[in-house]
Amino acid sequence: MPKNITVNAQSSIRIAAEKVVYFDPFKITDSLNDADIIFITHEHFDHFSPDDIAKVVSPDTVFAAPASMEKTVLDSGVSKDRLVTLSPGDKTDVLGIPVETVPAYNPGKKFHPRDNGWLGYIVTLDGKRIYVAGDTDATPEAKAVSCDIAMIPIGGTFTMDFREAAEFISELRPPVVIPTHYGSVVGSPEDGESFKKLVDSSIQVVLKL
């Protein structure tokens, strides 16, 4: 399954499974326009980028975004009938794909307030539960996630740093983890290797950045 996952930059993720699914398209180089679903975690420029979305969207793409972003997404040109708005703790299907939402926030920092209702997502693709955490710290809700593949931020400043993320993953214990959100806007390109060295050796760390 990890071979079907691409990380472009930050938390810009493409998963090619029974549906082609994107999360937070950013720094997209090729105009594939092949997205079945585009998930948006929150409204910061490196996660909600209309210029990059234009390179992956198709006429039939469905968007999933936090309920607090409804106006922002609609104002970008997305039609209301193509938008699914979600709140933390929701469980639903989007185009037949099981989706659960997890709050994404910073308990002790101002960047991602819990009250904004911003999201991480658990999607089930090819029979695997994939957790795309969004911009978050190691919150109680994140620690309660059950998944086969975790995709978590490790760049620090706005999220967990690689040390905090390694401690979190060693507690969560997914079979596979793919670190994101480093080496571009925040975090060093070397953070992935530093993270990998600290994670419990029974957990497979796959570096995509």
BAPAKE-534884 format. One record per residue: residue number from 1; y, x, z of N, C-alpha, C, CB in turn. Coordinates in nm, 2 decimals. Glycine has a CB too. Layout:
<sebas>
resi/n.c2/n.c1/n.c3/ca.c2/ca.c1/ca.c3/c.c2/c.c1/c.c3/cb.c2/cb.c1/cb.c3
NUM/Y/X/Z/Y/X/Z/Y/X/Z/Y/X/Z
...
</sebas>
This chain:
<sebas>
resi/n.c2/n.c1/n.c3/ca.c2/ca.c1/ca.c3/c.c2/c.c1/c.c3/cb.c2/cb.c1/cb.c3
1/-0.12/0.08/0.00/0.00/0.00/0.00/0.13/0.08/0.00/0.00/-0.09/0.12
2/0.14/0.19/0.08/0.26/0.27/0.08/0.30/0.32/-0.06/0.25/0.39/0.17
3/0.20/0.34/-0.15/0.24/0.39/-0.28/0.32/0.29/-0.36/0.11/0.43/-0.36
4/0.31/0.16/-0.32/0.39/0.06/-0.39/0.53/0.04/-0.34/0.31/-0.07/-0.38
5/0.56/0.12/-0.24/0.69/0.11/-0.17/0.78/0.23/-0.21/0.67/0.11/-0.02
6/0.90/0.19/-0.25/1.01/0.29/-0.29/1.13/0.28/-0.19/1.05/0.28/-0.44
7/1.18/0.39/-0.15/1.30/0.38/-0.07/1.41/0.46/-0.15/1.28/0.45/0.07
8/1.52/0.39/-0.18/1.62/0.45/-0.27/1.72/0.53/-0.19/1.69/0.34/-0.35
9/1.78/0.47/-0.09/1.87/0.54/0.00/1.89/0.44/0.12/2.01/0.57/-0.07
10/1.93/0.50/0.23/1.95/0.42/0.35/1.83/0.33/0.38/2.08/0.33/0.34
11/1.85/0.20/0.37/1.74/0.10/0.39/1.72/0.02/0.26/1.76/0.01/0.51
12/1.75/0.08/0.15/1.73/0.02/0.02/1.58/0.04/-0.02/1.82/0.08/-0.09
13/1.51/-0.07/-0.02/1.36/-0.06/-0.03/1.32/-0.16/-0.15/1.29/-0.10/0.10
14/1.22/-0.11/-0.22/1.15/-0.19/-0.32/1.00/-0.19/-0.30/1.19/-0.14/-0.47
15/0.94/-0.31/-0.29/0.80/-0.32/-0.28/0.74/-0.40/-0.39/0.76/-0.39/-0.14
16/0.65/-0.34/-0.47/0.59/-0.41/-0.58/0.45/-0.45/-0.54/0.58/-0.31/-0.70
17/0.44/-0.58/-0.51/0.31/-0.64/-0.47/0.29/-0.77/-0.56/0.30/-0.67/-0.32
18/0.24/-0.87/-0.50/0.22/-1.00/-0.58/0.36/-1.05/-0.62/0.15/-1.10/-0.49
19/0.46/-1.02/-0.54/0.60/-1.04/-0.58/0.67/-0.90/-0.57/0.67/-1.14/-0.49
20/0.78/-0.89/-0.66/0.86/-0.77/-0.64/0.98/-0.80/-0.55/0.92/-0.72/-0.78
21/0.98/-0.73/-0.44/1.07/-0.76/-0.33/1.16/-0.64/-0.30/0.99/-0.80/-0.20
22/1.29/-0.67/-0.28/1.38/-0.57/-0.25/1.44/-0.60/-0.11/1.50/-0.56/-0.35
23/1.48/-0.50/-0.04/1.56/-0.51/0.08/1.69/-0.43/0.07/1.48/-0.47/0.21
24/1.80/-0.49/0.09/1.93/-0.42/0.09/1.95/-0.32/-0.02/1.94/-0.34/0.22
25/1.95/-0.37/-0.15/1.96/-0.28/-0.26/2.09/-0.19/-0.25/1.96/-0.36/-0.39
26/2.08/-0.06/-0.27/2.19/0.03/-0.25/2.16/0.16/-0.32/2.22/0.06/-0.10
27/2.26/0.21/-0.39/2.25/0.33/-0.47/2.13/0.32/-0.57/2.22/0.45/-0.38
28/2.13/0.20/-0.64/2.02/0.18/-0.74/2.07/0.25/-0.87/2.01/0.02/-0.77
29/1.98/0.33/-0.93/2.01/0.40/-1.05/1.97/0.33/-1.18/1.95/0.54/-1.04
30/1.86/0.26/-1.17/1.81/0.20/-1.30/1.82/0.05/-1.28/1.66/0.24/-1.32
31/1.87/-0.02/-1.39/1.88/-0.16/-1.39/1.75/-0.23/-1.44/2.00/-0.21/-1.49
32/1.66/-0.25/-1.34/1.53/-0.31/-1.36/1.54/-0.46/-1.37/1.43/-0.27/-1.26
33/1.63/-0.52/-1.30/1.64/-0.67/-1.30/1.51/-0.74/-1.28/1.72/-0.72/-1.42
34/1.43/-0.70/-1.19/1.29/-0.75/-1.17/1.27/-0.81/-1.04/1.20/-0.63/-1.19
35/1.37/-0.84/-0.96/1.35/-0.89/-0.82/1.30/-1.03/-0.82/1.48/-0.87/-0.74
36/1.19/-1.06/-0.75/1.16/-1.20/-0.72/1.23/-1.24/-0.60/1.01/-1.21/-0.70
37/1.24/-1.16/-0.50/1.31/-1.19/-0.37/1.40/-1.07/-0.34/1.21/-1.23/-0.26
38/1.52/-1.09/-0.29/1.61/-0.99/-0.23/1.64/-1.03/-0.09/1.74/-0.97/-0.32
39/1.60/-0.95/0.00/1.62/-0.97/0.14/1.75/-0.89/0.18/1.50/-0.93/0.23
40/1.84/-0.95/0.25/1.96/-0.88/0.31/1.95/-0.88/0.46/2.09/-0.95/0.25
41/1.97/-0.77/0.52/1.96/-0.76/0.66/2.09/-0.79/0.73/1.90/-0.62/0.71
42/2.20/-0.74/0.67/2.33/-0.76/0.73/2.44/-0.72/0.63/2.35/-0.68/0.86
43/2.56/-0.74/0.67/2.67/-0.74/0.57/2.74/-0.60/0.55/2.77/-0.84/0.60
44/2.70/-0.50/0.61/2.77/-0.37/0.59/2.75/-0.32/0.45/2.71/-0.26/0.69
45/2.84/-0.24/0.40/2.85/-0.21/0.26/2.72/-0.14/0.20/2.96/-0.12/0.23
46/2.65/-0.07/0.29/2.53/0.00/0.25/2.40/-0.08/0.26/2.51/0.13/0.33
47/2.42/-0.21/0.29/2.31/-0.31/0.30/2.34/-0.43/0.21/2.29/-0.35/0.44
48/2.46/-0.47/0.20/2.50/-0.58/0.11/2.59/-0.52/0.00/2.56/-0.70/0.19
49/2.54/-0.48/-0.11/2.62/-0.42/-0.22/2.60/-0.50/-0.34/2.57/-0.27/-0.24
50/2.70/-0.59/-0.37/2.69/-0.67/-0.50/2.67/-0.59/-0.62/2.81/-0.76/-0.51
51/2.73/-0.48/-0.63/2.71/-0.39/-0.76/2.57/-0.35/-0.77/2.81/-0.27/-0.75
52/2.50/-0.31/-0.66/2.36/-0.27/-0.67/2.27/-0.39/-0.69/2.33/-0.19/-0.54
53/2.30/-0.50/-0.62/2.22/-0.62/-0.64/2.22/-0.66/-0.79/2.28/-0.74/-0.56
54/2.33/-0.64/-0.86/2.34/-0.68/-1.00/2.24/-0.60/-1.09/2.48/-0.66/-1.05
55/2.19/-0.49/-1.04/2.10/-0.40/-1.11/1.95/-0.44/-1.09/2.12/-0.26/-1.07
56/1.93/-0.53/-0.99/1.79/-0.57/-0.96/1.77/-0.72/-0.98/1.75/-0.52/-0.82
57/1.87/-0.80/-0.97/1.86/-0.94/-0.97/1.82/-0.99/-1.11/1.99/-1.01/-0.93
58/1.74/-1.10/-1.11/1.70/-1.17/-1.23/1.75/-1.31/-1.23/1.54/-1.16/-1.26
59/1.74/-1.39/-1.33/1.79/-1.53/-1.33/1.71/-1.61/-1.22/1.77/-1.59/-1.46
60/1.59/-1.57/-1.19/1.51/-1.65/-1.10/1.50/-1.59/-0.96/1.37/-1.66/-1.15
61/1.57/-1.49/-0.93/1.57/-1.42/-0.80/1.61/-1.52/-0.68/1.65/-1.30/-0.79
62/1.53/-1.52/-0.58/1.57/-1.59/-0.45/1.62/-1.49/-0.35/1.45/-1.67/-0.40
63/1.73/-1.52/-0.28/1.79/-1.44/-0.18/1.75/-1.49/-0.04/1.94/-1.43/-0.20
64/1.72/-1.40/0.05/1.71/-1.44/0.19/1.81/-1.35/0.27/1.56/-1.41/0.24
65/1.89/-1.42/0.36/1.99/-1.35/0.43/2.02/-1.42/0.56/2.12/-1.35/0.34
66/2.08/-1.35/0.65/2.12/-1.41/0.78/2.20/-1.53/0.76/2.19/-1.31/0.87
67/2.18/-1.64/0.84/2.27/-1.76/0.83/2.41/-1.72/0.85/2.22/-1.86/0.94
68/2.45/-1.62/0.93/2.59/-1.59/0.95/2.65/-1.53/0.82/2.60/-1.49/1.06
69/2.57/-1.49/0.72/2.62/-1.44/0.60/2.63/-1.54/0.48/2.54/-1.32/0.55
70/2.60/-1.66/0.51/2.59/-1.76/0.40/2.72/-1.76/0.31/2.57/-1.90/0.46
71/2.84/-1.77/0.37/2.96/-1.77/0.29/2.97/-1.64/0.21/3.08/-1.79/0.38
72/2.95/-1.53/0.27/2.96/-1.40/0.21/2.87/-1.39/0.08/2.93/-1.28/0.30
73/2.75/-1.43/0.10/2.65/-1.42/-0.01/2.69/-1.52/-0.12/2.51/-1.45/0.03
74/2.73/-1.64/-0.09/2.77/-1.74/-0.19/2.90/-1.69/-0.26/2.79/-1.88/-0.12
75/2.99/-1.64/-0.19/3.11/-1.59/-0.25/3.09/-1.47/-0.35/3.21/-1.54/-0.15
76/2.97/-1.41/-0.34/2.94/-1.30/-0.43/2.89/-1.35/-0.56/2.84/-1.20/-0.37
77/2.86/-1.48/-0.57/2.81/-1.54/-0.70/2.67/-1.59/-0.69/2.82/-1.44/-0.80
78/2.61/-1.58/-0.58/2.47/-1.64/-0.56/2.48/-1.79/-0.55/2.40/-1.58/-0.44
79/2.40/-1.86/-0.62/2.40/-2.01/-0.61/2.33/-2.05/-0.49/2.34/-2.07/-0.74
80/2.38/-2.17/-0.43/2.32/-2.21/-0.31/2.17/-2.25/-0.32/2.40/-2.33/-0.26
81/2.13/-2.29/-0.43/1.99/-2.33/-0.45/1.90/-2.21/-0.46/1.97/-2.42/-0.57
82/1.96/-2.09/-0.47/1.88/-1.96/-0.47/1.88/-1.89/-0.34/1.92/-1.87/-0.59
83/1.95/-1.95/-0.24/1.97/-1.88/-0.11/1.89/-1.94/0.00/2.12/-1.87/-0.08
84/1.81/-1.86/0.07/1.75/-1.91/0.20/1.82/-1.84/0.31/1.59/-1.87/0.20
85/1.88/-1.91/0.40/1.94/-1.85/0.52/1.85/-1.86/0.64/2.08/-1.92/0.55
86/1.85/-1.76/0.72/1.75/-1.75/0.83/1.82/-1.70/0.96/1.64/-1.65/0.79
87/1.76/-1.73/1.07/1.81/-1.69/1.20/1.70/-1.61/1.27/1.86/-1.81/1.28
88/1.74/-1.53/1.37/1.64/-1.46/1.44/1.53/-1.55/1.50/1.70/-1.38/1.56
89/1.40/-1.50/1.48/1.29/-1.58/1.54/1.23/-1.68/1.44/1.33/-1.65/1.66
90/1.29/-1.69/1.32/1.24/-1.79/1.22/1.11/-1.74/1.16/1.34/-1.81/1.11
91/1.03/-1.84/1.12/0.90/-1.82/1.05/0.90/-1.91/0.93/0.77/-1.83/1.14
92/0.88/-1.86/0.81/0.89/-1.95/0.69/0.81/-1.88/0.58/1.03/-1.98/0.65
93/0.81/-1.94/0.46/0.76/-1.88/0.34/0.88/-1.88/0.24/0.64/-1.97/0.28
94/0.88/-1.77/0.17/0.98/-1.76/0.06/0.90/-1.72/-0.07/1.09/-1.65/0.09
95/0.90/-1.81/-0.16/0.82/-1.80/-0.28/0.67/-1.77/-0.25/0.88/-1.69/-0.37
96/0.63/-1.84/-0.15/0.49/-1.82/-0.11/0.46/-1.70/-0.02/0.40/-1.81/-0.23
97/0.56/-1.62/0.01/0.55/-1.50/0.09/0.58/-1.53/0.23/0.64/-1.38/0.04
98/0.48/-1.51/0.33/0.51/-1.54/0.47/0.62/-1.44/0.52/0.38/-1.52/0.55
99/0.72/-1.50/0.59/0.83/-1.42/0.64/0.86/-1.46/0.78/0.96/-1.45/0.55
100/0.88/-1.36/0.86/0.92/-1.37/1.00/1.05/-1.29/1.02/0.81/-1.34/1.11
101/1.14/-1.34/1.10/1.26/-1.26/1.13/1.27/-1.21/1.27/1.39/-1.35/1.10
102/1.32/-1.09/1.28/1.34/-1.02/1.41/1.49/-0.99/1.43/1.25/-0.90/1.42
103/1.55/-1.02/1.54/1.69/-0.98/1.56/1.70/-0.83/1.54/1.74/-1.02/1.69
104/1.81/-0.79/1.48/1.84/-0.64/1.46/1.98/-0.62/1.52/1.84/-0.60/1.31
105/1.98/-0.54/1.63/2.11/-0.52/1.69/2.11/-0.39/1.78/2.14/-0.64/1.78
106/2.23/-0.36/1.83/2.25/-0.25/1.92/2.28/-0.30/2.06/2.36/-0.15/1.87
107/2.19/-0.27/2.16/2.22/-0.32/2.29/2.35/-0.26/2.35/2.11/-0.30/2.38
108/2.37/-0.13/2.32/2.48/-0.06/2.39/2.59/0.00/2.30/2.43/0.05/2.47
109/2.59/-0.05/2.17/2.69/0.00/2.07/2.75/-0.12/2.00/2.62/0.10/1.97
110/2.87/-0.09/1.95/2.95/-0.20/1.89/2.91/-0.23/1.74/3.10/-0.17/1.90
111/2.83/-0.15/1.68/2.82/-0.16/1.53/2.74/-0.29/1.49/2.74/-0.04/1.48
112/2.64/-0.33/1.56/2.56/-0.44/1.52/2.54/-0.53/1.64/2.42/-0.39/1.46
113/2.64/-0.62/1.67/2.63/-0.71/1.78/2.52/-0.81/1.77/2.76/-0.78/1.81
114/2.45/-0.84/1.88/2.34/-0.94/1.87/2.39/-1.07/1.83/2.27/-0.95/2.01
115/2.51/-1.11/1.87/2.57/-1.24/1.83/2.59/-1.26/1.68/2.70/-1.26/1.91
116/2.58/-1.15/1.60/2.60/-1.17/1.46/2.48/-1.23/1.39/2.63/-1.04/1.40
117/2.37/-1.23/1.46/2.25/-1.29/1.40/2.19/-1.21/1.29/2.28/-1.43/1.36
118/2.21/-1.08/1.28/2.16/-1.00/1.18/2.01/-0.98/1.20/2.23/-0.87/1.17
119/1.94/-0.94/1.09/1.80/-0.95/1.09/1.72/-0.83/1.05/1.76/-1.06/1.00
120/1.60/-0.81/1.10/1.49/-0.74/1.04/1.39/-0.85/0.99/1.42/-0.64/1.14
121/1.30/-0.80/0.90/1.21/-0.90/0.85/1.06/-0.84/0.86/1.24/-0.93/0.70
122/0.97/-0.93/0.88/0.83/-0.90/0.87/0.78/-0.99/0.75/0.75/-0.94/1.00
123/0.74/-0.92/0.64/0.68/-0.99/0.53/0.54/-0.95/0.51/0.76/-0.96/0.40
124/0.46/-1.05/0.46/0.32/-1.02/0.44/0.29/-1.01/0.29/0.22/-1.13/0.50
125/0.26/-0.89/0.24/0.24/-0.86/0.10/0.11/-0.79/0.09/0.36/-0.78/0.04
126/0.03/-0.82/-0.01/-0.11/-0.76/-0.03/-0.19/-0.76/0.10/-0.09/-0.62/-0.08
127/-0.17/-0.87/0.18/-0.24/-0.88/0.31/-0.20/-0.79/0.42/-0.39/-0.85/0.28
128/-0.08/-0.72/0.40/-0.03/-0.63/0.50/0.10/-0.68/0.56/-0.01/-0.49/0.45
129/0.11/-0.68/0.69/0.24/-0.72/0.76/0.33/-0.60/0.76/0.21/-0.77/0.90
130/0.44/-0.61/0.69/0.54/-0.50/0.67/0.67/-0.54/0.75/0.57/-0.47/0.52
131/0.70/-0.45/0.84/0.82/-0.47/0.92/0.94/-0.39/0.87/0.80/-0.44/1.07
132/1.04/-0.45/0.81/1.16/-0.38/0.77/1.27/-0.41/0.88/1.21/-0.42/0.62
133/1.30/-0.31/0.96/1.37/-0.34/1.08/1.51/-0.37/1.07/1.35/-0.22/1.17
134/1.58/-0.33/0.96/1.72/-0.34/0.95/1.79/-0.23/1.04/1.77/-0.48/0.98
135/1.91/-0.25/1.07/1.99/-0.16/1.15/1.97/-0.20/1.30/2.14/-0.15/1.11
136/1.89/-0.14/1.37/1.86/-0.18/1.51/1.83/-0.06/1.59/1.74/-0.27/1.51
137/1.83/-0.08/1.72/1.78/0.01/1.82/1.64/-0.04/1.86/1.87/0.03/1.94
138/1.58/0.03/1.96/1.45/-0.01/2.01/1.46/-0.12/2.11/1.37/0.12/2.07
139/1.49/-0.24/2.06/1.51/-0.36/2.14/1.38/-0.42/2.19/1.59/-0.46/2.06
140/1.38/-0.50/2.29/1.26/-0.57/2.33/1.19/-0.65/2.22/1.29/-0.66/2.45
141/1.27/-0.71/2.14/1.21/-0.79/2.03/1.14/-0.70/1.92/1.32/-0.87/1.96
142/1.20/-0.58/1.90/1.14/-0.49/1.80/1.01/-0.43/1.86/1.24/-0.37/1.77
143/1.01/-0.41/1.99/0.89/-0.36/2.06/0.78/-0.46/2.06/0.92/-0.31/2.20
144/0.81/-0.58/2.04/0.71/-0.69/2.04/0.65/-0.72/1.91/0.76/-0.82/2.10
145/0.69/-0.65/1.80/0.65/-0.67/1.67/0.50/-0.62/1.65/0.74/-0.60/1.56
146/0.42/-0.70/1.58/0.29/-0.65/1.53/0.29/-0.64/1.38/0.18/-0.76/1.58
147/0.26/-0.52/1.33/0.27/-0.49/1.19/0.17/-0.39/1.15/0.41/-0.45/1.15
148/0.14/-0.38/1.02/0.06/-0.28/0.96/0.14/-0.16/0.91/-0.02/-0.33/0.84
149/0.26/-0.19/0.86/0.35/-0.08/0.82/0.49/-0.11/0.88/0.36/-0.08/0.66
150/0.55/-0.01/0.94/0.68/-0.03/1.00/0.78/0.06/0.92/0.68/0.01/1.15
151/0.89/0.00/0.88/1.00/0.08/0.81/1.12/0.07/0.90/1.03/0.02/0.67
152/1.15/0.18/0.96/1.25/0.18/1.07/1.36/0.28/1.05/1.19/0.20/1.21
153/1.48/0.26/1.09/1.59/0.35/1.08/1.58/0.47/1.18/1.73/0.29/1.09
154/1.62/0.59/1.14/1.60/0.70/1.23/1.73/0.79/1.23/1.48/0.79/1.19
155/1.83/0.75/1.16/1.95/0.84/1.14/2.05/0.85/1.25/2.02/0.80/1.02
156/2.03/0.77/1.35/2.13/0.78/1.46/2.26/0.72/1.43/2.15/0.92/1.50
157/2.36/0.73/1.52/2.49/0.68/1.52/2.49/0.52/1.52/2.57/0.72/1.40
158/2.44/0.46/1.42/2.44/0.32/1.41/2.31/0.25/1.45/2.48/0.27/1.26
159/2.21/0.34/1.46/2.07/0.29/1.49/2.00/0.39/1.59/1.99/0.27/1.36
160/1.87/0.38/1.60/1.80/0.49/1.67/1.81/0.62/1.60/1.65/0.45/1.67
161/1.81/0.73/1.67/1.80/0.86/1.60/1.65/0.89/1.59/1.88/0.97/1.68
162/1.62/1.01/1.53/1.48/1.03/1.51/1.39/1.05/1.63/1.46/1.16/1.42
163/1.46/1.10/1.74/1.38/1.11/1.87/1.35/0.98/1.93/1.46/1.20/1.97
164/1.45/0.89/1.93/1.43/0.75/1.98/1.34/0.68/1.90/1.57/0.68/1.99
165/1.34/0.70/1.77/1.25/0.62/1.68/1.11/0.67/1.69/1.30/0.64/1.53
166/1.09/0.80/1.71/0.95/0.85/1.73/0.89/0.79/1.86/0.95/1.00/1.74
167/0.97/0.79/1.97/0.93/0.73/2.09/0.89/0.58/2.07/1.03/0.74/2.20
168/0.98/0.51/2.00/0.95/0.37/1.97/0.83/0.35/1.89/1.07/0.31/1.90
169/0.81/0.42/1.79/0.69/0.41/1.71/0.56/0.45/1.78/0.70/0.49/1.58
170/0.57/0.55/1.86/0.45/0.59/1.94/0.41/0.48/2.04/0.48/0.72/2.01
171/0.51/0.39/2.08/0.48/0.28/2.16/0.43/0.16/2.08/0.60/0.24/2.24
172/0.49/0.14/1.97/0.46/0.02/1.88/0.32/0.04/1.82/0.56/0.00/1.77
173/0.29/0.16/1.77/0.16/0.20/1.72/0.12/0.12/1.59/0.06/0.18/1.82
174/0.20/0.12/1.49/0.16/0.07/1.36/0.07/0.17/1.30/0.28/0.03/1.27
175/-0.02/0.13/1.21/-0.10/0.23/1.14/-0.02/0.32/1.06/-0.21/0.16/1.06
176/0.09/0.27/1.00/0.17/0.35/0.90/0.32/0.32/0.94/0.14/0.31/0.76
177/0.40/0.43/0.93/0.54/0.42/0.95/0.61/0.49/0.84/0.59/0.47/1.09
178/0.72/0.43/0.78/0.80/0.49/0.68/0.94/0.50/0.73/0.79/0.42/0.54
179/1.00/0.61/0.77/1.14/0.62/0.82/1.24/0.60/0.71/1.16/0.75/0.89
180/1.35/0.53/0.75/1.46/0.50/0.66/1.59/0.53/0.72/1.45/0.35/0.61
181/1.70/0.51/0.65/1.84/0.51/0.70/1.87/0.65/0.76/1.85/0.41/0.81
182/1.85/0.75/0.68/1.89/0.89/0.71/1.91/0.97/0.59/1.78/0.96/0.80
183/1.99/1.08/0.60/2.01/1.17/0.49/2.11/1.13/0.38/1.88/1.19/0.42
184/2.18/1.02/0.41/2.28/0.97/0.31/2.41/0.94/0.39/2.23/0.84/0.24
185/2.43/0.82/0.43/2.55/0.79/0.51/2.55/0.85/0.64/2.57/0.63/0.52
186/2.43/0.85/0.71/2.42/0.91/0.84/2.28/0.98/0.84/2.42/0.80/0.96
187/2.27/1.07/0.94/2.15/1.15/0.96/2.13/1.26/0.86/2.03/1.05/0.95
188/2.06/1.36/0.90/2.03/1.48/0.81/1.91/1.45/0.73/2.00/1.60/0.90
189/1.90/1.51/0.61/1.78/1.50/0.52/1.66/1.55/0.59/1.80/1.57/0.39
190/1.68/1.64/0.69/1.56/1.69/0.76/1.51/1.60/0.87/1.60/1.83/0.83
191/1.58/1.49/0.90/1.54/1.40/1.01/1.40/1.35/0.99/1.64/1.29/1.02
192/1.36/1.33/0.86/1.23/1.27/0.84/1.12/1.36/0.89/1.21/1.25/0.69
193/1.13/1.49/0.86/1.03/1.59/0.91/1.03/1.60/1.06/1.05/1.72/0.84
194/1.15/1.60/1.12/1.17/1.60/1.26/1.10/1.48/1.33/1.31/1.61/1.30
195/1.12/1.37/1.27/1.06/1.25/1.32/0.91/1.26/1.31/1.11/1.12/1.24
196/0.86/1.30/1.20/0.71/1.31/1.18/0.64/1.40/1.28/0.68/1.36/1.04
197/0.71/1.51/1.32/0.65/1.60/1.42/0.64/1.54/1.55/0.74/1.73/1.42
198/0.72/1.44/1.58/0.73/1.38/1.72/0.64/1.26/1.73/0.87/1.35/1.75
199/0.60/1.20/1.62/0.52/1.08/1.63/0.38/1.11/1.66/0.53/1.00/1.49
200/0.32/1.02/1.74/0.17/1.04/1.78/0.09/1.06/1.65/0.12/0.91/1.85
201/0.01/1.16/1.65/-0.07/1.21/1.54/-0.16/1.10/1.48/-0.14/1.33/1.57
202/-0.20/1.00/1.56/-0.29/0.90/1.51/-0.22/0.80/1.41/-0.35/0.82/1.62
203/-0.08/0.81/1.41/-0.01/0.72/1.32/0.03/0.79/1.19/0.12/0.67/1.39
204/0.01/0.73/1.08/0.04/0.80/0.95/0.19/0.78/0.92/-0.04/0.74/0.83
205/0.26/0.90/0.91/0.40/0.90/0.87/0.41/0.93/0.72/0.48/1.00/0.96
206/0.47/0.84/0.65/0.49/0.86/0.50/0.64/0.87/0.48/0.43/0.74/0.42
207/0.68/0.99/0.42/0.82/1.01/0.40/0.85/0.97/0.25/0.86/1.17/0.42
208/0.95/0.89/0.24/0.99/0.84/0.10/1.14/0.89/0.07/0.99/0.69/0.10
209/1.21/0.95/0.16/1.34/0.99/0.13/1.35/1.14/0.13/1.44/0.94/0.24
</sebas>
